[in-house]
C-alpha cells in the first residue's frame, strides 16, 4: 500500500489539486522498500496507463535513482491541477494504490515552470 506524504508541510498536495489556472508539472518522489523497485515500477505502469486515459493528461516520465537507490521520480504534465485532482479522486485510482509494495512512500507536489532570464523560458 502506498503512503502519501506532503513534500511541503506548508502547502498540501490536495490543496494544489484544486488549482485550475493552467498547466502544472507533477513531481512525485517514491521511496520503496529494498528489493521492491520492480514491483513499484509495475504498479506505477498501471497508474500511468490509467492517467493517460484521463482528460487533462499531457505526458509522464519515470526516473530511477542510480547506484542501488530505492528512489523513483515521476514527472508528469497536466493541463491543470484540477484535472489531476479529478483523476485521483476516482475510486479506481484509490484501488490501484494497493498495488505498490507495503512501505512505499510517495511525496507528490505540483509545480509550474519558471522563466529565468538567460536560462529558462516558461
N, CA, C and O atoms as a GROMACS GRO file, in nm:
protein
  488
    1UNK      N    1   0.085  -0.119   0.000
    1UNK     CA    2   0.000   0.000   0.000
    1UNK      C    3   0.089   0.124   0.000
    1UNK      O    4   0.195   0.126   0.062
    2UNK      N    5   0.044   0.225  -0.068
    2UNK     CA    6   0.118   0.350  -0.083
    2UNK      C    7   0.080   0.449   0.027
    2UNK      O    8  -0.039   0.470   0.053
    3UNK      N    9   0.180   0.509   0.091
    3UNK     CA   10   0.156   0.613   0.190
    3UNK      C   11   0.188   0.748   0.126
    3UNK      O   12   0.298   0.768   0.076
    4UNK      N   13   0.092   0.841   0.128
    4UNK     CA   14   0.114   0.975   0.074
    4UNK      C   15   0.160   1.069   0.183
    4UNK      O   16   0.101   1.074   0.291
    5UNK      N   17   0.268   1.143   0.156
    5UNK     CA   18   0.325   1.239   0.249
    5UNK      C   19   0.343   1.370   0.174
    5UNK      O   20   0.395   1.371   0.063
    6UNK      N   21   0.299   1.482   0.233
    6UNK     CA   22   0.319   1.612   0.169
    6UNK      C   23   0.466   1.647   0.164
    6UNK      O   24   0.536   1.638   0.266
    7UNK      N   25   0.514   1.687   0.048
    7UNK     CA   26   0.653   1.729   0.031
    7UNK      C   27   0.678   1.861   0.103
    7UNK      O   28   0.783   1.881   0.164
    8UNK      N   29   0.581   1.951   0.095
    8UNK     CA   30   0.591   2.083   0.157
    8UNK      C   31   0.487   2.091   0.267
    8UNK      O   32   0.366   2.091   0.240
    9UNK      N   33   0.532   2.097   0.390
    9UNK     CA   34   0.437   2.096   0.502
    9UNK      C   35   0.348   2.220   0.505
    9UNK      O   36   0.246   2.220   0.575
   10UNK      N   37   0.383   2.324   0.432
   10UNK     CA   38   0.300   2.445   0.431
   10UNK      C   39   0.198   2.447   0.318
   10UNK      O   40   0.107   2.530   0.318
   11UNK      N   41   0.212   2.357   0.221
   11UNK     CA   42   0.120   2.352   0.107
   11UNK      C   43   0.082   2.207   0.081
   11UNK      O   44   0.162   2.128   0.031
   12UNK      N   45  -0.040   2.173   0.116
   12UNK     CA   46  -0.084   2.035   0.100
   12UNK      C   47  -0.111   2.003  -0.047
   12UNK      O   48  -0.163   2.086  -0.121
   13UNK      N   49  -0.074   1.883  -0.086
   13UNK     CA   50  -0.096   1.836  -0.223
   13UNK      C   51  -0.244   1.845  -0.259
   13UNK      O   52  -0.277   1.886  -0.370
   14UNK      N   53  -0.332   1.806  -0.168
   14UNK     CA   54  -0.475   1.808  -0.200
   14UNK      C   55  -0.524   1.950  -0.228
   14UNK      O   56  -0.619   1.968  -0.304
   15UNK      N   57  -0.463   2.050  -0.167
   15UNK     CA   58  -0.497   2.189  -0.197
   15UNK      C   59  -0.451   2.226  -0.338
   15UNK      O   60  -0.522   2.295  -0.411
   16UNK      N   61  -0.334   2.180  -0.376
   16UNK     CA   62  -0.283   2.206  -0.511
   16UNK      C   63  -0.373   2.147  -0.618
   16UNK      O   64  -0.382   2.200  -0.729
   17UNK      N   65  -0.440   2.037  -0.586
   17UNK     CA   66  -0.526   1.970  -0.683
   17UNK      C   67  -0.652   2.049  -0.718
   17UNK      O   68  -0.727   2.009  -0.806
   18UNK      N   69  -0.675   2.158  -0.650
   18UNK     CA   70  -0.790   2.244  -0.680
   18UNK      C   71  -0.755   2.352  -0.781
   18UNK      O   72  -0.845   2.419  -0.832
   19UNK      N   73  -0.627   2.371  -0.811
   19UNK     CA   74  -0.583   2.478  -0.900
   19UNK      C   75  -0.624   2.450  -1.044
   19UNK      O   76  -0.596   2.343  -1.098
   20UNK      N   77  -0.691   2.547  -1.106
   20UNK     CA   78  -0.732   2.529  -1.246
   20UNK      C   79  -0.683   2.643  -1.333
   20UNK      O   80  -0.745   2.676  -1.434
   21UNK      N   81  -0.570   2.705  -1.294
   21UNK     CA   82  -0.521   2.824  -1.363
   21UNK      C   83  -0.418   2.797  -1.472
   21UNK      O   84  -0.358   2.891  -1.524
   22UNK      N   85  -0.397   2.672  -1.509
   22UNK     CA   86  -0.305   2.644  -1.620
   22UNK      C   87  -0.223   2.520  -1.596
   22UNK      O   88  -0.239   2.451  -1.495
   23UNK      N   89  -0.134   2.492  -1.690
   23UNK     CA   90  -0.055   2.368  -1.684
   23UNK      C   91   0.028   2.356  -1.557
   23UNK      O   92   0.080   2.454  -1.504
   24UNK      N   93   0.040   2.232  -1.510
   24UNK     CA   94   0.120   2.202  -1.392
   24UNK      C   95   0.209   2.082  -1.420
   24UNK      O   96   0.180   1.999  -1.506
   25UNK      N   97   0.317   2.076  -1.345
   25UNK     CA   98   0.408   1.962  -1.351
   25UNK      C   99   0.400   1.891  -1.216
   25UNK      O  100   0.427   1.949  -1.112
   26UNK      N  101   0.362   1.765  -1.221
   26UNK     CA  102   0.362   1.680  -1.103
   26UNK      C  103   0.500   1.618  -1.090
   26UNK      O  104   0.548   1.551  -1.181
   27UNK      N  105   0.563   1.640  -0.976
   27UNK     CA  106   0.687   1.568  -0.945
   27UNK      C  107   0.657   1.485  -0.822
   27UNK      O  108   0.630   1.538  -0.714
   28UNK      N  109   0.661   1.355  -0.840
   28UNK     CA  110   0.624   1.262  -0.735
   28UNK      C  111   0.743   1.172  -0.705
   28UNK      O  112   0.786   1.094  -0.790
   29UNK      N  113   0.796   1.185  -0.585
   29UNK     CA  114   0.911   1.105  -0.544
   29UNK      C  115   0.863   0.987  -0.461
   29UNK      O  116   0.794   1.003  -0.360
   30UNK      N  117   0.900   0.868  -0.506
   30UNK     CA  118   0.864   0.744  -0.437
   30UNK      C  119   0.989   0.687  -0.371
   30UNK      O  120   1.094   0.679  -0.435
   31UNK      N  121   0.978   0.649  -0.246
   31UNK     CA  122   1.083   0.572  -0.180
   31UNK      C  123   1.023   0.434  -0.153
   31UNK      O  124   0.921   0.422  -0.086
   32UNK      N  125   1.089   0.331  -0.206
   32UNK     CA  126   1.034   0.197  -0.198
   32UNK      C  127   1.122   0.108  -0.110
   32UNK      O  128   1.243   0.130  -0.101
   33UNK      N  129   1.063   0.009  -0.046
   33UNK     CA  130   1.143  -0.083   0.036
   33UNK      C  131   1.247  -0.157  -0.048
   33UNK      O  132   1.229  -0.180  -0.168
   34UNK      N  133   1.354  -0.192   0.016
   34UNK     CA  134   1.463  -0.264  -0.051
   34UNK      C  135   1.409  -0.388  -0.123
   34UNK      O  136   1.328  -0.463  -0.067
   35UNK      N  137   1.454  -0.408  -0.245
   35UNK     CA  138   1.416  -0.526  -0.322
   35UNK      C  139   1.280  -0.517  -0.391
   35UNK      O  140   1.233  -0.617  -0.446
   36UNK      N  141   1.215  -0.401  -0.388
   36UNK     CA  142   1.080  -0.390  -0.444
   36UNK      C  143   1.069  -0.291  -0.560
   36UNK      O  144   0.958  -0.255  -0.599
   37UNK      N  145   1.182  -0.246  -0.613
   37UNK     CA  146   1.177  -0.146  -0.720
   37UNK      C  147   1.096  -0.198  -0.839
   37UNK      O  148   1.013  -0.125  -0.894
   38UNK      N  149   1.120  -0.321  -0.880
   38UNK     CA  150   1.047  -0.375  -0.996
   38UNK      C  151   0.897  -0.381  -0.971
   38UNK      O  152   0.818  -0.351  -1.060
   39UNK      N  153   0.856  -0.420  -0.851
   39UNK     CA  154   0.713  -0.425  -0.816
   39UNK      C  155   0.654  -0.283  -0.818
   39UNK      O  156   0.542  -0.263  -0.864
   40UNK      N  157   0.729  -0.185  -0.769
   40UNK     CA  158   0.682  -0.046  -0.769
   40UNK      C  159   0.668   0.006  -0.911
   40UNK      O  160   0.572   0.077  -0.942
   41UNK      N  161   0.763  -0.027  -0.998
   41UNK     CA  162   0.755   0.016  -1.138
   41UNK      C  163   0.632  -0.046  -1.205
   41UNK      O  164   0.564   0.021  -1.282
   42UNK      N  165   0.605  -0.171  -1.176
   42UNK     CA  166   0.486  -0.237  -1.233
   42UNK      C  167   0.358  -0.167  -1.185
   42UNK      O  168   0.264  -0.150  -1.263
   43UNK      N  169   0.353  -0.128  -1.057
   43UNK     CA  170   0.237  -0.057  -1.004
   43UNK      C  171   0.225   0.080  -1.070
   43UNK      O  172   0.115   0.122  -1.107
   44UNK      N  173   0.338   0.149  -1.085
   44UNK     CA  174   0.337   0.281  -1.150
   44UNK      C  175   0.287   0.270  -1.294
   44UNK      O  176   0.213   0.358  -1.340
   45UNK      N  177   0.326   0.166  -1.363
   45UNK     CA  178   0.282   0.148  -1.503
   45UNK      C  179   0.129   0.139  -1.509
   45UNK      O  180   0.067   0.198  -1.598
   46UNK      N  181   0.068   0.068  -1.417
   46UNK     CA  182  -0.079   0.059  -1.413
   46UNK      C  183  -0.138   0.198  -1.393
   46UNK      O  184  -0.233   0.236  -1.460
   47UNK      N  185  -0.080   0.275  -1.298
   47UNK     CA  186  -0.126   0.412  -1.275
   47UNK      C  187  -0.110   0.498  -1.401
   47UNK      O  188  -0.202   0.570  -1.439
   48UNK      N  189   0.005   0.490  -1.464
   48UNK     CA  190   0.033   0.572  -1.582
   48UNK      C  191  -0.065   0.541  -1.696
   48UNK      O  192  -0.110   0.632  -1.766
   49UNK      N  193  -0.096   0.414  -1.714
   49UNK     CA  194  -0.192   0.378  -1.818
   49UNK      C  195  -0.331   0.432  -1.786
   49UNK      O  196  -0.403   0.476  -1.876
   50UNK      N  197  -0.368   0.431  -1.659
   50UNK     CA  198  -0.496   0.488  -1.618
   50UNK      C  199  -0.496   0.640  -1.644
   50UNK      O  200  -0.590   0.692  -1.705
   51UNK      N  201  -0.392   0.709  -1.598
   51UNK     CA  202  -0.387   0.854  -1.614
   51UNK      C  203  -0.387   0.895  -1.761
   51UNK      O  204  -0.448   0.996  -1.798
   52UNK      N  205  -0.319   0.819  -1.844
   52UNK     CA  206  -0.312   0.851  -1.987
   52UNK      C  207  -0.451   0.859  -2.050
   52UNK      O  208  -0.470   0.928  -2.150
   53UNK      N  209  -0.547   0.790  -1.993
   53UNK     CA  210  -0.683   0.789  -2.049
   53UNK      C  211  -0.771   0.901  -1.992
   53UNK      O  212  -0.886   0.915  -2.033
   54UNK      N  213  -0.718   0.980  -1.900
   54UNK     CA  214  -0.799   1.080  -1.831
   54UNK      C  215  -0.787   1.218  -1.897
   54UNK      O  216  -0.681   1.254  -1.948
   55UNK      N  217  -0.897   1.295  -1.895
   55UNK     CA  218  -0.891   1.432  -1.950
   55UNK      C  219  -0.787   1.516  -1.877
   55UNK      O  220  -0.775   1.510  -1.755
   56UNK      N  221  -0.712   1.595  -1.953
   56UNK     CA  222  -0.614   1.685  -1.897
   56UNK      C  223  -0.473   1.631  -1.889
   56UNK      O  224  -0.378   1.706  -1.865
   57UNK      N  225  -0.458   1.500  -1.910
   57UNK     CA  226  -0.325   1.438  -1.908
   57UNK      C  227  -0.247   1.484  -2.030
   57UNK      O  228  -0.302   1.489  -2.140
   58UNK      N  229  -0.119   1.517  -2.012
   58UNK     CA  230  -0.034   1.554  -2.125
   58UNK      C  231   0.079   1.453  -2.144
   58UNK      O  232   0.095   1.398  -2.253
   59UNK      N  233   0.158   1.428  -2.038
   59UNK     CA  234   0.271   1.335  -2.054
   59UNK      C  235   0.322   1.290  -1.917
   59UNK      O  236   0.285   1.346  -1.814
   60UNK      N  237   0.406   1.187  -1.920
   60UNK     CA  238   0.471   1.140  -1.797
   60UNK      C  239   0.604   1.074  -1.831
   60UNK      O  240   0.623   1.026  -1.942
   61UNK      N  241   0.694   1.073  -1.735
   61UNK     CA  242   0.823   1.005  -1.748
   61UNK      C  243   0.868   0.960  -1.610
   61UNK      O  244   0.869   1.041  -1.517
   62UNK      N  245   0.903   0.834  -1.596
   62UNK     CA  246   0.952   0.780  -1.470
   62UNK      C  247   1.104   0.778  -1.473
   62UNK      O  248   1.164   0.744  -1.575
   63UNK      N  249   1.165   0.814  -1.361
   63UNK     CA  250   1.311   0.813  -1.347
   63UNK      C  251   1.346   0.726  -1.227
   63UNK      O  252   1.273   0.723  -1.128
   64UNK      N  253   1.458   0.654  -1.237
   64UNK     CA  254   1.505   0.569  -1.127
   64UNK      C  255   1.640   0.619  -1.078
   64UNK      O  256   1.728   0.653  -1.157
   65UNK      N  257   1.654   0.623  -0.945
   65UNK     CA  258   1.783   0.658  -0.887
   65UNK      C  259   1.888   0.555  -0.927
   65UNK      O  260   1.855   0.442  -0.961
   66UNK      N  261   2.013   0.596  -0.922
   66UNK     CA  262   2.122   0.507  -0.965
   66UNK      C  263   2.202   0.458  -0.845
   66UNK      O  264   2.184   0.506  -0.732
   67UNK      N  265   2.290   0.364  -0.870
   67UNK     CA  266   2.386   0.312  -0.770
   67UNK      C  267   2.316   0.247  -0.651
   67UNK      O  268   2.358   0.265  -0.536
   68UNK      N  269   2.209   0.171  -0.680
   68UNK     CA  270   2.140   0.099  -0.574
   68UNK      C  271   2.032   0.178  -0.504
   68UNK      O  272   1.978   0.134  -0.403
   69UNK      N  273   1.999   0.295  -0.557
   69UNK     CA  274   1.896   0.379  -0.496
   69UNK      C  275   1.760   0.310  -0.498
   69UNK      O  276   1.730   0.233  -0.590
   70UNK      N  277   1.680   0.338  -0.397
   70UNK     CA  278   1.543   0.286  -0.388
   70UNK      C  279   1.442   0.397  -0.419
   70UNK      O  280   1.326   0.388  -0.380
   71UNK      N  281   1.488   0.502  -0.489
   71UNK     CA  282   1.404   0.617  -0.518
   71UNK      C  283   1.364   0.620  -0.665
   71UNK      O  284   1.448   0.604  -0.754
   72UNK      N  285   1.235   0.640  -0.688
   72UNK     CA  286   1.180   0.662  -0.822
   72UNK      C  287   1.119   0.801  -0.824
   72UNK      O  288   1.064   0.846  -0.724
   73UNK      N  289   1.129   0.869  -0.937
   73UNK     CA  290   1.069   1.001  -0.952
   73UNK      C  291   0.985   1.002  -1.078
   73UNK      O  292   1.034   0.972  -1.187
   74UNK      N  293   0.859   1.037  -1.062
   74UNK     CA  294   0.768   1.053  -1.176
   74UNK      C  295   0.754   1.202  -1.203
   74UNK      O  296   0.727   1.281  -1.112
   75UNK      N  297   0.771   1.240  -1.330
   75UNK     CA  298   0.748   1.378  -1.373
   75UNK      C  299   0.637   1.372  -1.477
   75UNK      O  300   0.653   1.314  -1.584
   76UNK      N  301   0.523   1.433  -1.443
   76UNK     CA  302   0.407   1.430  -1.532
   76UNK      C  303   0.356   1.571  -1.555
   76UNK      O  304   0.369   1.658  -1.469
   77UNK      N  305   0.300   1.594  -1.673
   77UNK     CA  306   0.245   1.724  -1.706
   77UNK      C  307   0.094   1.709  -1.726
   77UNK      O  308   0.048   1.618  -1.795
   78UNK      N  309   0.020   1.802  -1.664
   78UNK     CA  310  -0.126   1.805  -1.673
   78UNK      C  311  -0.173   1.943  -1.714
   78UNK      O  312  -0.105   2.043  -1.688
   79UNK      N  313  -0.288   1.949  -1.778
   79UNK     CA  314  -0.344   2.078  -1.819
   79UNK      C  315  -0.370   2.168  -1.699
   79UNK      O  316  -0.348   2.289  -1.707
   80UNK      N  317  -0.415   2.112  -1.588
   80UNK     CA  318  -0.436   2.185  -1.463
   80UNK      C  319  -0.424   2.088  -1.346
   80UNK      O  320  -0.433   1.966  -1.363
   81UNK      N  321  -0.404   2.143  -1.229
   81UNK     CA  322  -0.407   2.061  -1.108
   81UNK      C  323  -0.544   2.000  -1.086
   81UNK      O  324  -0.555   1.887  -1.037
   82UNK      N  325  -0.649   2.074  -1.123
   82UNK     CA  326  -0.785   2.023  -1.106
   82UNK      C  327  -0.810   1.899  -1.192
   82UNK      O  328  -0.882   1.809  -1.150
   83UNK      N  329  -0.752   1.894  -1.312
   83UNK     CA  330  -0.766   1.773  -1.395
   83UNK      C  331  -0.705   1.652  -1.324
   83UNK      O  332  -0.766   1.545  -1.318
   84UNK      N  333  -0.585   1.672  -1.270
   84UNK     CA  334  -0.521   1.563  -1.195
   84UNK      C  335  -0.604   1.527  -1.073
   84UNK      O  336  -0.619   1.409  -1.040
   85UNK      N  337  -0.658   1.628  -1.005
   85UNK     CA  338  -0.741   1.603  -0.887
   85UNK      C  339  -0.861   1.517  -0.918
   85UNK      O  340  -0.895   1.427  -0.841
   86UNK      N  341  -0.927   1.543  -1.030
   86UNK     CA  342  -1.042   1.462  -1.068
   86UNK      C  343  -1.000   1.318  -1.100
   86UNK      O  344  -1.070   1.223  -1.065
   87UNK      N  345  -0.886   1.302  -1.165
   87UNK     CA  346  -0.837   1.168  -1.196
   87UNK      C  347  -0.804   1.090  -1.069
   87UNK      O  348  -0.835   0.972  -1.058
   88UNK      N  349  -0.742   1.157  -0.974
   88UNK     CA  350  -0.703   1.092  -0.849
   88UNK      C  351  -0.823   1.058  -0.762
   88UNK      O  352  -0.821   0.960  -0.688
   89UNK      N  353  -0.928   1.138  -0.772
   89UNK     CA  354  -1.046   1.115  -0.686
   89UNK      C  355  -1.132   0.998  -0.731
   89UNK      O  356  -1.223   0.958  -0.659
   90UNK      N  357  -1.104   0.942  -0.847
   90UNK     CA  358  -1.178   0.826  -0.897
   90UNK      C  359  -1.148   0.704  -0.810
   90UNK      O  360  -1.031   0.675  -0.784
   91UNK      N  361  -1.251   0.631  -0.765
   91UNK     CA  362  -1.227   0.512  -0.682
   91UNK      C  363  -1.136   0.409  -0.748
   91UNK      O  364  -1.068   0.333  -0.679
   92UNK      N  365  -1.134   0.404  -0.880
   92UNK     CA  366  -1.046   0.310  -0.949
   92UNK      C  367  -0.900   0.340  -0.919
   92UNK      O  368  -0.818   0.249  -0.905
   93UNK      N  369  -0.866   0.469  -0.908
   93UNK     CA  370  -0.729   0.505  -0.875
   93UNK      C  371  -0.696   0.467  -0.731
   93UNK      O  372  -0.587   0.414  -0.705
   94UNK      N  373  -0.786   0.491  -0.640
   94UNK     CA  374  -0.763   0.456  -0.499
   94UNK      C  375  -0.733   0.308  -0.486
   94UNK      O  376  -0.644   0.269  -0.409
   95UNK      N  377  -0.803   0.225  -0.558
   95UNK     CA  378  -0.781   0.080  -0.554
   95UNK      C  379  -0.641   0.045  -0.606
   95UNK      O  380  -0.575  -0.045  -0.554
   96UNK      N  381  -0.596   0.118  -0.710
   96UNK     CA  382  -0.466   0.088  -0.770
   96UNK      C  383  -0.349   0.118  -0.675
   96UNK      O  384  -0.241   0.062  -0.691
   97UNK      N  385  -0.371   0.205  -0.578
   97UNK     CA  386  -0.263   0.236  -0.482
   97UNK      C  387  -0.224   0.113  -0.401
   97UNK      O  388  -0.114   0.106  -0.346
   98UNK      N  389  -0.314   0.015  -0.395
   98UNK     CA  390  -0.284  -0.108  -0.322
   98UNK      C  391  -0.180  -0.194  -0.394
   98UNK      O  392  -0.126  -0.287  -0.335
   99UNK      N  393  -0.151  -0.163  -0.521
   99UNK     CA  394  -0.054  -0.241  -0.598
   99UNK      C  395   0.091  -0.212  -0.558
   99UNK      O  396   0.180  -0.291  -0.587
  100UNK      N  397   0.113  -0.101  -0.491
  100UNK     CA  398   0.250  -0.066  -0.453
  100UNK      C  399   0.296  -0.152  -0.336
  100UNK      O  400   0.215  -0.193  -0.253
  101UNK      N  401   0.426  -0.180  -0.330
  101UNK     CA  402   0.477  -0.261  -0.219
  101UNK      C  403   0.448  -0.194  -0.084
  101UNK      O  404   0.456  -0.072  -0.072
  102UNK      N  405   0.415  -0.274   0.016
  102UNK     CA  406   0.396  -0.221   0.150
  102UNK      C  407   0.521  -0.144   0.192
  102UNK      O  408   0.633  -0.191   0.172
  103UNK      N  409   0.500  -0.028   0.249
  103UNK     CA  410   0.612   0.054   0.293
  103UNK      C  411   0.656   0.158   0.191
  103UNK      O  412   0.749   0.234   0.218
  104UNK      N  413   0.592   0.162   0.075
  104UNK     CA  414   0.625   0.263  -0.025
  104UNK      C  415   0.571   0.399   0.020
  104UNK      O  416   0.456   0.410   0.063
  105UNK      N  417   0.655   0.501   0.011
  105UNK     CA  418   0.616   0.637   0.048
  105UNK      C  419   0.621   0.724  -0.077
  105UNK      O  420   0.720   0.725  -0.151
  106UNK      N  421   0.513   0.798  -0.100
  106UNK     CA  422   0.500   0.887  -0.214
  106UNK      C  423   0.493   1.031  -0.166
  106UNK      O  424   0.419   1.063  -0.073
  107UNK      N  425   0.572   1.118  -0.230
  107UNK     CA  426   0.573   1.261  -0.194
  107UNK      C  427   0.541   1.343  -0.319
  107UNK      O  428   0.632   1.395  -0.384
  108UNK      N  429   0.411   1.356  -0.352
  108UNK     CA  430   0.373   1.431  -0.472
  108UNK      C  431   0.366   1.582  -0.446
  108UNK      O  432   0.333   1.624  -0.335
  109UNK      N  433   0.396   1.660  -0.547
  109UNK     CA  434   0.385   1.805  -0.537
  109UNK      C  435   0.369   1.861  -0.677
  109UNK      O  436   0.428   1.810  -0.772
  110UNK      N  437   0.289   1.967  -0.690
  110UNK     CA  438   0.267   2.030  -0.820
  110UNK      C  439   0.352   2.156  -0.833
  110UNK      O  440   0.370   2.231  -0.737
  111UNK      N  441   0.404   2.176  -0.953
  111UNK     CA  442   0.492   2.288  -0.984
  111UNK      C  443   0.449   2.354  -1.115
  111UNK      O  444   0.371   2.298  -1.192
  112UNK      N  445   0.501   2.474  -1.137
  112UNK     CA  446   0.489   2.543  -1.266
  112UNK      C  447   0.628   2.582  -1.312
  112UNK      O  448   0.715   2.613  -1.230
  113UNK      N  449   0.649   2.579  -1.442
  113UNK     CA  450   0.776   2.622  -1.497
  113UNK      C  451   0.797   2.771  -1.465
  113UNK      O  452   0.702   2.849  -1.463
  114UNK      N  453   0.921   2.807  -1.441
  114UNK     CA  454   0.957   2.945  -1.417
  114UNK      C  455   1.047   2.996  -1.529
  114UNK      O  456   1.131   2.922  -1.580
  115UNK      N  457   1.028   3.118  -1.566
  115UNK     CA  458   1.120   3.183  -1.659
  115UNK      C  459   1.234   3.243  -1.579
  115UNK      O  460   1.212   3.319  -1.485
  116UNK      N  461   1.355   3.209  -1.617
  116UNK     CA  462   1.475   3.267  -1.556
  116UNK      C  463   1.554   3.325  -1.672
  116UNK      O  464   1.609   3.250  -1.753
  117UNK      N  465   1.561   3.457  -1.682
  117UNK     CA  466   1.626   3.520  -1.796
  117UNK      C  467   1.764   3.462  -1.825
  117UNK      O  468   1.849   3.449  -1.737
  118UNK      N  469   1.784   3.430  -1.952
  118UNK     CA  470   1.911   3.375  -1.996
  118UNK      C  471   1.928   3.227  -1.973
  118UNK      O  472   2.026   3.168  -2.020
  119UNK      N  473   1.834   3.164  -1.902
  119UNK     CA  474   1.848   3.021  -1.872
  119UNK      C  475   1.725   2.939  -1.909
  119UNK      O  476   1.738   2.834  -1.972
  120UNK      N  477   1.606   2.984  -1.871
  120UNK     CA  478   1.485   2.904  -1.887
  120UNK      C  479   1.371   2.993  -1.940
  120UNK      O  480   1.363   3.111  -1.907
  121UNK      N  481   1.286   2.934  -2.020
  121UNK     CA  482   1.164   3.004  -2.063
  121UNK      C  483   1.045   2.938  -1.997
  121UNK      O  484   1.052   2.820  -1.960
  122UNK      N  485   0.937   3.012  -1.981
  122UNK     CA  486   0.818   2.949  -1.921
  122UNK      C  487   0.725   2.901  -2.029
  122UNK      O  488   0.620   2.845  -1.999
   0.00000   0.00000   0.00000
